[in-house]
Amino acid sequence: MSGNKYDIDIDAVQNVGHVDSQVYDELDKHGSPEGKPPMTLMKKRIFEVLAQNGELSNREVAEIVDCSVSYPARVRREFNDIIKRRAKELGNFEKFDYDYQPRRLGESN
């Protein structure tokens, strides 16, 4: 890990198109799973951030990948299974819980 405040490999996130990953190779070959929105580079960046550190808030993920704060929440909901697979591929799956449950307004952790 790179030692930044989020404890993630920023280079891997920015260069996610060149990361050695069976999960990403399958997505590139077959596209998004059936019934899911199309795959984009931004989604892969969000996958990579969350697979490295699933404890980050949507706001933190948005700051890292430079997107709206609401977008990581949507990606978590729609692609939680892919994030889990990538985390397992990285050896991070045991570190934290990936069963993403959106919080209701006003709820805290």
N, C-alpha and C positions, 0 to 999 in steps of 0.2 A: 504494500500500500504506500501511497505517496506522502503520508503525514500531514495532509491538509486538514482543515477543521472538520471535514465530513468523513474522513478516513476512507476515501475512495481513490481509485486510479483514474485521474482526470484524462490522461492520454487515451486510455481504453474507451472512455466515454466519447471523447471527441473523434476518435478514429474507429468507432464501432463497426464500420463497414469492412475493416481489415482485421478484426479480432478473430482468432482461431476458436470457433465455436460450432459444435454440431447443431445446436439449437438455431443459431442464426443461418447456418448453411441450409437447414431444412426450410426456414422461412423464405430464404432467397430462392430456393428451388421451387417451392410449392405455393408461396404467397401466404396470406393470412389463413388461419383455420376457417373452415366453412362457417358462414354466418357472422364472421367478425369483420370489422372495417378493414380497408386496405392497409398494408404495412407501409410505414414511412421510416426514414432515417431518425426523425425525432422520437418516434415510439421506441426504436431500438436503443436510443440513448437513454430514455427513461427506464427501459428494461435493465440496461447495464448498471445504471445508478442504483436502482432498487435491488438488483441481484447482489451487488456489492455491500449495500447497507440498507436493509429493509426497514430500519427504524427511523429513517429520515421522514420528515413531514412533507406534505405536498408543496409547501412553500419553499422548503430547502431544495427539493428536487427541481422545482421550477427555476430557482436561482442558478443552479448548476447547469441546466441545459438551455436556459434562456427561453422559457415559454410562459404562458399564462399559468397562474396558480391552480386553476381548475383542471387543466389538462392532465397532470399526473394522476389525479383522482379518477378521471375517466379511463385512463390507460390501465390503472390498477384493477378497476372493476372488470374491464373487458378482456384483459390479458393476464390475469393473475396466474393462470396455469403456466404460461410461458415464462413469467418472472420466476416462478418456483423452479421450473426446469433449468433455467440459466443459473440460478443460485446454487442448485445442486451440482451443476457442471463446474462451478467455481469452488465448490467445497464449502459454501456459506450457508447451506440450507439448515443446518442444525443450530446456527447462531441466533436466529430469531424467527418469530412467527410470521408467515406470509399469508395467512388467511385474512385478507384485507376486509375489514368491515368499516364502511363509511360511517363517520360520526355525524350525529345530528347537530344542528346549530346549537351552540351553548353547552354541549357536552365536552368534558375534558378527558385526557388520557386516563 
